[in-house]
Amino acid sequence: MGKREPSKFVEPTALTGEWLDSRETYFWHDRSPWAVKHAMEKMMGVLLDRVSEDEALLTYSGRTSSVGEGRAFRLRFEAMIGERKLYSLQVQSEASQKWWTEEQFLAGAERMFGEWRARLEVPSGEITWERASWERYREVREESVAIAKEAGGQRDDPATVLALQKSVIAGLRAGHSFHSSHKEGWTSICFDGRAFVRYDEGKHPKSERFSREAQLLACVRHFYDGESRRETHPHRPSEVEVWKYILKQLRR
């Protein structure tokens, strides 16, 4: 028999402290701070909010946490050097010593940060800070802040959402259906000529009938909630985009 590999899981210890780790890198990016923030959120899977206390430099921060561990993120627009935009990313990790060994914790922190850093354009030489233009920095910062305000003020058009929902209902009544296979079996949502019905087959088979269109729409919206935002995580797509996605899932 070959040598048995040690388990990656460890028994809880009596330790009550936390392991801590902090890593930071500078990187170049040609896009605006608002666009870079959006891209970094998708890359790291965390939403970032502007740090209002930092008025001079445009800074965003966010945090993720799960049982026994967490990470704090800081993205900062550092400087305009020539026509290039310089940013910094800082990640502070922590984990409970009760559930993680120091070796496990540091290896995980290094791996995750290394994966993110590898996707960035890290400066290859010394940063020429003396060439930075504060005037140009302020211009780019204010442009980005204005874009953020405009994006935050955008709202879904209820009429468009309603029109898409009506198309979903019409499609079901015309004989189309929603069908999805998953690890526990499959789910089908259709119209049987009298009512809308959801069928679940697998480990726990069941069926559910909806006499009202509003009930059916709520069911479909919930069913496709996670799937409709898979490509935008951690951002939530607009309701218009969600119902466009749902409409595309109708099959004959």
Backbone as CSV, one residue per row, in Angstrom:
resi,resn,N_x,N_y,N_z,CA_x,CA_y,CA_z,C_x,C_y,C_z
1,MET,0.832,-1.204,0.000,0.000,0.000,0.000,0.870,1.260,0.000
2,GLY,0.402,2.272,-0.713,1.149,3.517,-0.749,0.995,4.294,0.543
3,LYS,1.851,5.278,0.709,1.795,6.099,1.910,0.527,6.931,1.924
4,ARG,-0.177,6.930,3.044,-1.436,7.670,3.157,-1.158,9.151,3.346
5,GLU,-1.825,9.967,2.530,-1.651,11.416,2.631,-2.369,11.933,3.870
6,PRO,-1.757,12.886,4.584,-2.423,13.452,5.757,-3.670,14.218,5.352
7,SER,-4.662,14.200,6.203,-5.912,14.897,5.926,-5.689,16.398,5.961
8,LYS,-6.386,17.119,5.068,-6.272,18.578,5.071,-7.124,19.200,6.167
9,PHE,-7.984,18.390,6.790,-8.820,18.872,7.873,-8.123,18.628,9.204
10,VAL,-8.271,19.538,10.126,-7.632,19.404,11.435,-8.691,19.462,12.512
11,GLU,-8.404,18.826,13.630,-9.299,18.883,14.770,-9.217,20.269,15.395
12,PRO,-10.329,20.781,15.925,-10.280,22.104,16.563,-9.334,22.099,17.753
13,THR,-8.641,23.212,17.911,-7.703,23.339,19.019,-8.323,24.209,20.110
14,ALA,-7.575,24.403,21.177,-8.041,25.248,22.276,-7.623,26.703,22.070
15,LEU,-6.941,26.999,20.953,-6.487,28.360,20.687,-7.666,29.278,20.394
16,THR,-7.575,30.519,20.835,-8.685,31.458,20.651,-8.309,32.668,19.797
17,GLY,-7.048,32.785,19.405,-6.613,33.943,18.634,-6.871,33.786,17.146
18,GLU,-6.339,34.729,16.363,-6.497,34.706,14.906,-5.146,34.860,14.229
19,TRP,-5.003,34.176,13.095,-3.862,34.392,12.235,-4.153,35.632,11.389
20,LEU,-3.143,36.461,11.176,-3.317,37.683,10.400,-2.277,37.753,9.288
21,ASP,-2.676,38.290,8.133,-1.772,38.427,6.999,-2.198,39.636,6.182
22,SER,-1.221,40.426,5.712,-1.520,41.607,4.902,-0.614,41.620,3.679
23,ARG,-1.202,41.834,2.496,-0.445,41.877,1.242,-0.929,43.062,0.409
24,GLU,-0.003,43.639,-0.355,-0.352,44.813,-1.159,0.464,44.826,-2.437
25,THR,-0.142,45.347,-3.498,0.569,45.498,-4.766,0.072,46.737,-5.490
26,TYR,0.949,47.337,-6.282,0.558,48.418,-7.184,0.309,47.806,-8.559
27,PHE,-0.544,48.449,-9.346,-0.759,47.966,-10.711,-1.250,49.104,-11.595
28,TRP,-0.950,48.978,-12.893,-1.409,49.943,-13.888,-2.734,49.468,-14.472
29,HIS,-3.592,50.427,-14.822,-4.822,50.088,-15.546,-5.246,51.316,-16.338
30,ASP,-5.625,51.123,-17.584,-5.955,52.256,-18.456,-7.362,52.791,-18.231
31,ARG,-8.236,51.990,-17.583,-9.628,52.413,-17.446,-9.828,53.309,-16.222
32,SER,-11.021,53.915,-16.141,-11.336,54.846,-15.064,-11.434,54.115,-13.732
33,PRO,-11.291,54.815,-12.605,-11.429,54.176,-11.302,-12.764,53.447,-11.132
34,TRP,-13.852,54.003,-11.671,-15.155,53.351,-11.563,-15.151,52.024,-12.311
35,ALA,-14.579,51.999,-13.510,-14.525,50.767,-14.292,-13.590,49.744,-13.647
36,VAL,-12.474,50.214,-13.101,-11.533,49.311,-12.436,-12.172,48.719,-11.183
37,LYS,-12.890,49.535,-10.441,-13.610,49.039,-9.253,-14.548,47.911,-9.644
38,HIS,-15.320,48.104,-10.706,-16.270,47.095,-11.162,-15.543,45.812,-11.561
39,ALA,-14.423,45.953,-12.278,-13.655,44.788,-12.725,-13.044,44.040,-11.546
40,MET,-12.536,44.765,-10.574,-11.929,44.135,-9.406,-12.982,43.440,-8.546
41,GLU,-14.164,44.007,-8.464,-15.244,43.359,-7.717,-15.587,42.005,-8.320
42,LYS,-15.652,41.935,-9.640,-15.944,40.672,-10.309,-14.795,39.678,-10.114
43,MET,-13.575,40.166,-10.197,-12.425,39.283,-10.063,-12.337,38.671,-8.667
44,MET,-12.615,39.471,-7.643,-12.439,39.007,-6.270,-13.739,38.530,-5.627
45,GLY,-14.883,38.815,-6.266,-16.158,38.370,-5.723,-16.605,39.131,-4.499
46,VAL,-16.321,40.429,-4.448,-16.708,41.241,-3.298,-17.109,42.635,-3.775
47,LEU,-18.134,43.210,-3.177,-18.550,44.572,-3.498,-17.705,45.562,-2.712
48,LEU,-17.322,46.641,-3.358,-16.485,47.666,-2.749,-17.247,48.984,-2.663
49,ASP,-17.159,49.645,-1.526,-17.804,50.932,-1.316,-16.750,52.026,-1.190
50,ARG,-17.107,53.219,-1.626,-16.166,54.330,-1.517,-15.950,54.693,-0.057
51,VAL,-14.697,54.937,0.295,-14.350,55.364,1.650,-14.464,56.880,1.693
52,SER,-15.534,57.377,2.282,-15.794,58.819,2.266,-14.786,59.600,3.097
53,GLU,-14.172,58.966,4.104,-13.223,59.675,4.953,-11.949,60.045,4.205
54,ASP,-11.657,59.302,3.142,-10.449,59.574,2.357,-10.822,60.505,1.211
55,GLU,-10.757,61.817,1.459,-11.190,62.794,0.473,-10.125,63.060,-0.586
56,ALA,-8.853,62.923,-0.221,-7.782,63.234,-1.167,-7.650,62.159,-2.241
57,LEU,-7.540,60.897,-1.813,-7.372,59.793,-2.741,-8.685,59.014,-2.854
58,LEU,-8.993,58.584,-4.064,-10.222,57.824,-4.304,-9.991,56.387,-3.858
59,THR,-10.688,55.995,-2.788,-10.452,54.705,-2.155,-11.755,53.940,-1.994
60,TYR,-11.693,52.635,-2.238,-12.844,51.752,-2.062,-12.446,50.616,-1.125
61,SER,-13.404,50.134,-0.346,-13.107,49.027,0.563,-14.289,48.064,0.617
62,GLY,-14.000,46.846,1.010,-15.032,45.825,1.138,-14.518,44.697,1.996
63,ARG,-15.418,43.763,2.305,-15.033,42.666,3.197,-15.847,41.421,2.894
64,THR,-15.218,40.271,3.000,-15.913,38.993,2.912,-15.620,38.213,4.180
65,SER,-16.550,37.367,4.569,-16.336,36.552,5.763,-17.132,35.268,5.658
66,SER,-16.593,34.235,6.259,-17.273,32.954,6.382,-16.877,32.378,7.733
67,VAL,-17.272,31.169,8.011,-17.007,30.588,9.318,-15.503,30.480,9.557
68,GLY,-15.022,31.230,10.522,-13.633,31.108,10.934,-12.623,31.890,10.130
69,GLU,-13.048,32.626,9.093,-12.076,33.368,8.292,-12.729,34.584,7.655
70,GLY,-11.902,35.527,7.210,-12.416,36.721,6.547,-11.303,37.462,5.839
71,ARG,-11.697,38.353,4.919,-10.733,39.169,4.187,-11.264,40.592,4.069
72,ALA,-10.383,41.567,4.228,-10.713,42.976,4.027,-9.938,43.459,2.811
73,PHE,-10.615,44.194,1.931,-10.023,44.638,0.674,-9.982,46.162,0.622
74,ARG,-8.898,46.697,0.057,-8.820,48.135,-0.177,-8.250,48.365,-1.570
75,LEU,-9.037,49.036,-2.411,-8.606,49.427,-3.760,-8.473,50.942,-3.771
76,ARG,-7.337,51.436,-4.256,-7.108,52.885,-4.239,-6.544,53.352,-5.581
77,PHE,-7.114,54.438,-6.070,-6.563,55.134,-7.239,-5.435,56.002,-6.705
78,GLU,-4.181,55.643,-7.025,-3.026,56.256,-6.387,-2.508,57.499,-7.095
79,ALA,-2.412,57.443,-8.425,-1.756,58.568,-9.114,-1.991,58.522,-10.611
80,MET,-1.852,59.696,-11.234,-1.775,59.815,-12.684,-0.323,60.130,-13.010
81,ILE,0.333,59.207,-13.685,1.735,59.391,-14.045,1.810,59.394,-15.565
82,GLY,2.026,60.560,-16.144,1.892,60.703,-17.587,0.427,60.502,-17.930
83,GLU,0.147,59.602,-18.839,-1.234,59.273,-19.179,-1.673,57.938,-18.578
84,ARG,-0.879,57.429,-17.646,-1.176,56.124,-17.058,-1.776,56.288,-15.661
85,LYS,-2.714,55.396,-15.348,-3.363,55.423,-14.037,-2.760,54.328,-13.170
86,LEU,-2.337,54.719,-11.977,-1.729,53.774,-11.045,-2.686,53.489,-9.899
87,TYR,-2.872,52.218,-9.607,-3.768,51.773,-8.539,-3.002,50.914,-7.546
88,SER,-3.614,50.699,-6.377,-3.048,49.756,-5.416,-4.162,48.865,-4.895
89,LEU,-3.810,47.630,-4.597,-4.740,46.667,-4.009,-4.113,46.122,-2.738
90,GLN,-4.851,46.221,-1.644,-4.396,45.668,-0.365,-5.419,44.646,0.112
91,VAL,-4.948,43.488,0.547,-5.821,42.441,1.070,-5.304,42.025,2.438
92,GLN,-6.152,42.153,3.441,-5.824,41.720,4.793,-6.676,40.498,5.119
93,SER,-6.016,39.396,5.456,-6.711,38.139,5.735,-6.604,37.798,7.211
94,GLU,-7.609,37.097,7.686,-7.596,36.624,9.068,-8.302,35.275,9.131
95,ALA,-7.901,34.447,10.078,-8.526,33.137,10.241,-8.371,32.690,11.687
96,SER,-9.345,31.969,12.167,-9.339,31.491,13.546,-8.271,30.416,13.737
97,GLN,-7.482,30.568,14.777,-6.471,29.564,15.087,-7.111,28.261,15.573
98,LYS,-8.382,28.324,15.906,-9.088,27.114,16.343,-9.268,26.138,15.199
99,TRP,-9.478,26.666,13.973,-9.810,25.811,12.839,-8.732,25.749,11.776
100,TRP,-7.756,26.649,11.828,-6.731,26.699,10.792,-5.348,26.636,11.423
101,THR,-4.458,25.870,10.814,-3.060,25.924,11.218,-2.433,27.135,10.541
102,GLU,-1.325,27.605,11.060,-0.669,28.759,10.455,-0.224,28.441,9.029
103,GLU,0.239,27.225,8.815,0.690,26.823,7.478,-0.463,26.858,6.482
104,GLN,-1.629,26.319,6.870,-2.804,26.342,5.994,-3.222,27.769,5.680
105,PHE,-3.271,28.593,6.719,-3.730,29.967,6.561,-2.830,30.756,5.616
106,LEU,-1.504,30.709,5.849,-0.581,31.474,5.020,-0.549,30.968,3.586
107,ALA,-0.660,29.651,3.410,-0.671,29.094,2.056,-1.913,29.567,1.298
108,GLY,-3.059,29.583,1.966,-4.295,30.038,1.330,-4.244,31.512,0.987
109,ALA,-3.730,32.338,1.907,-3.638,33.778,1.663,-2.693,34.071,0.500
110,GLU,-1.568,33.364,0.452,-0.602,33.566,-0.624,-1.162,33.117,-1.971
111,ARG,-1.881,31.994,-1.972,-2.432,31.471,-3.221,-3.461,32.432,-3.804
112,MET,-4.416,32.885,-2.977,-5.470,33.759,-3.466,-4.898,35.089,-3.964
113,PHE,-4.015,35.696,-3.176,-3.458,36.979,-3.585,-2.614,36.813,-4.846
114,GLY,-1.894,35.696,-4.936,-1.079,35.439,-6.110,-1.908,35.309,-7.367
115,GLU,-3.084,34.671,-7.263,-3.963,34.521,-8.419,-4.474,35.874,-8.886
116,TRP,-4.866,36.726,-7.951,-5.362,38.050,-8.319,-4.231,38.902,-8.900
117,ARG,-3.071,38.878,-8.259,-1.937,39.703,-8.699,-1.485,39.311,-10.106
118,ALA,-1.573,38.028,-10.421,-1.132,37.548,-11.728,-1.993,38.101,-12.858
119,ARG,-3.192,38.576,-12.551,-4.104,39.099,-13.567,-3.982,40.618,-13.700
120,LEU,-3.062,41.224,-12.961,-2.882,42.672,-12.990,-1.565,43.033,-13.660
121,GLU,-1.490,44.264,-14.168,-0.254,44.750,-14.784,0.596,45.418,-13.707
122,VAL,1.393,44.613,-13.038,2.230,45.098,-11.941,3.450,45.827,-12.515
123,PRO,3.821,46.993,-11.984,4.998,47.719,-12.485,6.242,46.841,-12.465
124,SER,7.003,46.889,-13.540,8.203,46.056,-13.650,9.444,46.746,-13.098
125,GLY,9.362,48.041,-12.879,10.514,48.783,-12.363,10.075,49.776,-11.305
126,GLU,10.923,50.737,-11.035,10.600,51.758,-10.046,9.456,52.651,-10.543
127,ILE,8.588,53.041,-9.646,7.489,53.947,-9.975,8.012,55.380,-9.904
128,THR,7.843,56.118,-10.977,8.365,57.496,-11.036,7.336,58.454,-10.434
129,TRP,7.268,58.459,-9.118,6.287,59.283,-8.411,6.468,60.768,-8.711
130,GLU,7.704,61.191,-9.003,7.951,62.617,-9.246,7.250,63.118,-10.507
131,ARG,6.816,62.207,-11.379,6.126,62.600,-12.607,4.599,62.650,-12.417
132,ALA,4.127,62.320,-11.230,2.684,62.289,-10.978,2.086,63.696,-11.038
133,SER,0.895,63.815,-11.660,0.208,65.104,-11.786,-1.020,65.099,-10.874
134,TRP,-0.973,65.929,-9.834,-2.092,66.012,-8.906,-3.309,66.663,-9.576
135,GLU,-3.069,67.634,-10.435,-4.165,68.304,-11.149,-4.918,67.302,-12.040
136,ARG,-4.163,66.516,-12.785,-4.788,65.510,-13.648,-5.477,64.441,-12.814
137,TYR,-4.907,64.115,-11.660,-5.518,63.132,-10.763,-6.904,63.601,-10.327
138,ARG,-6.994,64.869,-9.920,-8.278,65.413,-9.457,-9.320,65.367,-10.564
139,GLU,-8.924,65.643,-11.791,-9.859,65.607,-12.919,-10.432,64.197,-13.109
140,VAL,-9.555,63.198,-13.123,-9.992,61.808,-13.309,-10.859,61.362,-12.129
141,ARG,-10.462,61.765,-10.915,-11.232,61.400,-9.725,-12.650,61.946,-9.800
142,GLU,-12.785,63.223,-10.139,-14.110,63.832,-10.188,-14.956,63.239,-11.307
143,GLU,-14.352,62.915,-12.433,-15.078,62.264,-13.525,-15.630,60.916,-13.066
144,SER,-14.821,60.169,-12.334,-15.239,58.854,-11.863,-16.346,58.967,-10.825
145,VAL,-16.244,59.938,-9.934,-17.285,60.153,-8.923,-18.616,60.501,-9.593
146,ALA,-18.554,61.316,-10.654,-19.775,61.702,-11.382,-20.400,60.479,-12.058
147,ILE,-19.581,59.610,-12.632,-20.086,58.389,-13.269,-20.770,57.506,-12.237
148,ALA,-20.171,57.396,-11.048,-20.746,56.579,-9.989,-22.109,57.103,-9.556
149,LYS,-22.244,58.422,-9.441,-23.520,59.012,-9.048,-24.590,58.764,-10.101
150,GLU,-24.196,58.888,-11.363,-25.150,58.655,-12.453,-25.608,57.203,-12.475
151,ALA,-24.658,56.277,-12.276,-25.001,54.853,-12.264,-25.901,54.526,-11.085
152,GLY,-25.667,55.164,-9.941,-26.481,54.907,-8.761,-27.891,55.439,-8.890
153,GLY,-28.088,56.411,-9.777,-29.418,56.993,-9.941,-30.273,56.309,-10.983
154,GLN,-29.706,55.343,-11.707,-30.457,54.649,-12.745,-31.457,53.682,-12.133
155,ARG,-32.650,53.637,-12.698,-33.706,52.766,-12.192,-34.287,51.952,-13.336
156,ASP,-34.826,50.781,-12.988,-35.472,49.937,-13.989,-36.751,50.600,-14.495
157,ASP,-37.063,50.354,-15.743,-38.302,50.846,-16.327,-39.391,49.804,-16.059
158,PRO,-40.359,50.106,-15.189,-41.414,49.138,-14.856,-42.175,48.653,-16.084
159,ALA,-42.356,49.519,-17.056,-43.105,49.138,-18.261,-42.352,48.057,-19.043
160,THR,-41.028,48.187,-19.103,-40.228,47.178,-19.808,-40.261,45.850,-19.081
161,VAL,-40.161,45.879,-17.757,-40.228,44.656,-16.957,-41.573,43.973,-17.162
162,LEU,-42.662,44.764,-17.130,-44.003,44.215,-17.308,-44.168,43.589,-18.690
163,ALA,-43.620,44.237,-19.703,-43.722,43.704,-21.064,-42.993,42.364,-21.180
164,LEU,-41.841,42.238,-20.548,-41.084,40.989,-20.578,-41.836,39.891,-19.828
165,GLN,-42.438,40.242,-18.699,-43.219,39.263,-17.940,-44.427,38.775,-18.742
166,LYS,-45.071,39.684,-19.473,-46.198,39.290,-20.309,-45.747,38.345,-21.422
167,SER,-44.542,38.576,-21.937,-44.012,37.683,-22.974,-43.737,36.294,-22.412
168,VAL,-43.296,36.229,-21.163,-43.070,34.943,-20.503,-44.391,34.187,-20.365
169,ILE,-45.420,34.886,-19.895,-46.747,34.270,-19.732,-47.285,33.793,-21.081
170,ALA,-47.158,34.649,-22.093,-47.650,34.295,-23.430,-46.916,33.076,-23.970
171,GLY,-45.600,33.020,-23.737,-44.827,31.881,-24.204,-45.258,30.582,-23.547
172,LEU,-45.512,30.618,-22.252,-45.971,29.422,-21.544,-47.347,28.986,-22.050
173,ARG,-48.234,29.936,-22.243,-49.578,29.605,-22.724,-49.544,29.055,-24.156
174,ALA,-48.499,29.412,-24.904,-48.380,28.939,-26.291,-47.716,27.559,-26.374
175,GLY,-47.378,26.995,-25.224,-46.807,25.650,-25.224,-45.324,25.563,-24.907
176,HIS,-44.673,26.699,-24.696,-43.269,26.671,-24.291,-43.180,26.314,-22.807
177,SER,-41.979,26.002,-22.358,-41.803,25.649,-20.945,-40.379,25.959,-20.502
178,PHE,-40.203,25.973,-19.188,-38.868,26.080,-18.602,-38.467,24.684,-18.146
179,HIS,-37.237,24.308,-18.441,-36.773,22.987,-18.039,-35.314,23.088,-17.617
180,SER,-34.999,22.543,-16.446,-33.636,22.612,-15.942,-33.277,21.316,-15.230
181,SER,-32.144,20.742,-15.605,-31.639,19.545,-14.934,-30.655,19.965,-13.852
182,HIS,-30.649,19.247,-12.756,-29.728,19.535,-11.660,-29.360,18.228,-10.976
183,LYS,-28.503,18.316,-9.967,-27.949,17.106,-9.352,-29.011,16.256,-8.656
184,GLU,-30.146,16.842,-8.307,-31.199,16.084,-7.634,-32.280,15.605,-8.597
185,GLY,-32.166,15.930,-9.877,-33.172,15.505,-10.857,-33.404,16.573,-11.895
186,TRP,-34.650,16.980,-12.052,-34.953,18.055,-12.992,-36.219,18.786,-12.557
187,THR,-36.362,20.006,-13.079,-37.529,20.847,-12.786,-38.110,21.335,-14.098
188,SER,-39.438,21.303,-14.190,-40.126,21.795,-15.384,-41.261,22.714,-14.954
189,ILE,-41.390,23.847,-15.647,-42.475,24.792,-15.388,-43.198,25.008,-16.710
190,CYS,-44.512,24.763,-16.713,-45.263,24.834,-17.968,-46.720,25.215,-17.703
191,PHE,-47.511,25.252,-18.764,-48.947,25.512,-18.676,-49.649,24.277,-19.236
192,ASP,-50.519,23.651,-18.417,-51.145,22.397,-18.843,-52.514,22.582,-19.495
193,GLY,-52.847,23.815,-19.839,-54.137,24.105,-20.454,-55.143,24.680,-19.494
194,ARG,-54.907,24.460,-18.207,-55.805,25.002,-17.185,-55.077,25.855,-16.149
195,ALA,-53.855,25.476,-15.846,-53.096,26.201,-14.825,-51.603,26.076,-15.119
196,PHE,-50.835,26.957,-14.524,-49.380,26.865,-14.602,-48.927,25.846,-13.555
197,VAL,-47.984,24.997,-13.935,-47.560,23.915,-13.048,-46.040,23.835,-12.994
198,ARG,-45.539,23.580,-11.807,-44.108,23.300,-11.630,-43.970,21.842,-11.199
199,TYR,-43.160,21.077,-11.941,-42.893,19.679,-11.615,-41.429,19.547,-11.176
200,ASP,-41.224,18.891,-10.062,-39.876,18.576,-9.595,-39.740,17.068,-9.500
201,GLU,-38.803,16.515,-10.244,-38.561,15.078,-10.228,-37.166,14.799,-9.691
202,GLY,-37.060,13.742,-8.885,-35.769,13.396,-8.310,-35.940,12.768,-6.948
203,LYS,-35.102,13.150,-6.012,-35.123,12.573,-4.675,-36.411,12.893,-3.937
204,HIS,-36.917,14.114,-4.152,-38.164,14.535,-3.493,-39.132,15.058,-4.556
205,PRO,-39.769,14.174,-5.316,-40.682,14.615,-6.381,-41.910,15.334,-5.821
206,LYS,-42.338,16.358,-6.537,-43.537,17.085,-6.128,-44.008,17.918,-7.296
207,SER,-45.235,18.419,-7.191,-45.766,19.329,-8.203,-46.513,20.450,-7.493
208,GLU,-46.528,21.602,-8.134,-47.189,22.777,-7.556,-47.925,23.513,-8.661
209,ARG,-49.200,23.846,-8.402,-50.025,24.523,-9.392,-50.222,25.984,-8.982
210,PHE,-50.268,26.852,-10.001,-50.435,28.286,-9.763,-51.660,28.765,-10.518
211,SER,-52.656,29.224,-9.789,-53.883,29.701,-10.424,-53.756,31.154,-10.880
212,ARG,-52.794,31.871,-10.317,-52.622,33.286,-10.649,-51.282,33.507,-11.337
213,GLU,-51.279,34.395,-12.310,-50.052,34.688,-13.050,-48.977,35.266,-12.140
214,ALA,-49.375,36.090,-11.160,-48.407,36.700,-10.245,-47.660,35.633,-9.455
215,GLN,-48.358,34.572,-9.072,-47.705,33.488,-8.344,-46.685,32.772,-9.221
216,LEU,-47.084,32.545,-10.463,-46.168,31.879,-11.404,-44.927,32.726,-11.649
217,LEU,-45.111,34.026,-11.852,-43.976,34.914,-12.103,-43.021,34.948,-10.914
218,ALA,-43.574,34.945,-9.694,-42.740,34.929,-8.499,-41.938,33.637,-8.423
219,CYS,-42.554,32.532,-8.791,-41.877,31.237,-8.797,-40.720,31.226,-9.798
220,VAL,-40.976,31.697,-11.013,-39.947,31.705,-12.055,-38.806,32.648,-11.678
221,ARG,-39.163,33.811,-11.139,-38.136,34.792,-10.739,-37.219,34.204,-9.668
222,HIS,-37.786,33.519,-8.691,-36.987,32.907,-7.633,-36.137,31.761,-8.187
223,PHE,-36.716,30.980,-9.083,-36.025,29.814,-9.631,-34.766,30.217,-10.398
224,TYR,-34.837,31.340,-11.128,-33.702,31.762,-11.945,-32.866,32.871,-11.289
225,ASP,-33.099,33.148,-10.023,-32.391,34.254,-9.370,-30.876,34.062,-9.413
226,GLY,-30.402,32.927,-8.924,-28.962,32.698,-8.901,-28.363,32.563,-10.280
227,GLU,-29.025,31.827,-11.145,-28.512,31.580,-12.491,-28.433,32.856,-13.317
228,SER,-29.397,33.755,-13.129,-29.443,34.978,-13.939,-28.333,35.961,-13.582
229,ARG,-27.726,35.821,-12.415,-26.645,36.740,-12.035,-25.297,36.049,-11.902
230,ARG,-25.219,34.846,-12.476,-23.964,34.105,-12.385,-22.821,34.844,-13.068
231,GLU,-23.098,35.470,-14.212,-22.043,36.152,-14.964,-21.715,37.534,-14.415
232,THR,-22.568,38.056,-13.535,-22.332,39.408,-13.022,-21.895,39.419,-11.563
233,HIS,-21.873,38.263,-10.907,-21.519,38.193,-9.484,-20.208,38.942,-9.214
234,PRO,-20.152,39.765,-8.139,-21.144,39.918,-7.073,-22.196,40.992,-7.341
235,HIS,-22.209,41.559,-8.546,-23.189,42.591,-8.867,-24.544,41.963,-9.170
236,ARG,-25.595,42.664,-8.825,-26.942,42.216,-9.146,-27.386,42.885,-10.441
237,PRO,-27.778,42.110,-11.420,-28.248,42.706,-12.672,-29.583,43.416,-12.455
238,SER,-29.935,44.304,-13.360,-31.224,44.990,-13.258,-32.355,44.000,-13.505
239,GLU,-33.559,44.351,-13.062,-34.713,43.478,-13.279,-34.997,43.305,-14.765
240,VAL,-34.711,44.327,-15.539,-34.894,44.203,-16.987,-33.989,43.103,-17.529
241,GLU,-32.719,43.111,-17.111,-31.779,42.096,-17.578,-32.160,40.711,-17.084
242,VAL,-32.661,40.619,-15.850,-33.075,39.329,-15.307,-34.215,38.740,-16.127
243,TRP,-35.219,39.554,-16.451,-36.376,39.032,-17.196,-36.027,38.775,-18.658
244,LYS,-35.063,39.495,-19.203,-34.567,39.168,-20.541,-33.922,37.788,-20.519
245,TYR,-33.157,37.523,-19.465,-32.508,36.217,-19.331,-33.563,35.118,-19.182
246,ILE,-34.556,35.362,-18.336,-35.604,34.359,-18.108,-36.352,34.054,-19.406
247,LEU,-36.676,35.092,-20.156,-37.408,34.907,-21.416,-36.616,34.002,-22.380
248,LYS,-35.289,34.141,-22.371,-34.449,33.339,-23.259,-34.423,31.861,-22.866
249,GLN,-34.847,31.551,-21.637,-34.811,30.160,-21.171,-36.030,29.363,-21.590
250,LEU,-37.047,30.017,-22.163,-38.241,29.302,-22.640,-37.868,28.348,-23.774
251,ARG,-38.360,27.125,-23.673,-38.075,26.116,-24.693,-39.384,25.449,-25.157
252,ARG,-39.391,24.983,-26.388,-40.544,24.241,-26.885,-40.483,22.801,-26.378
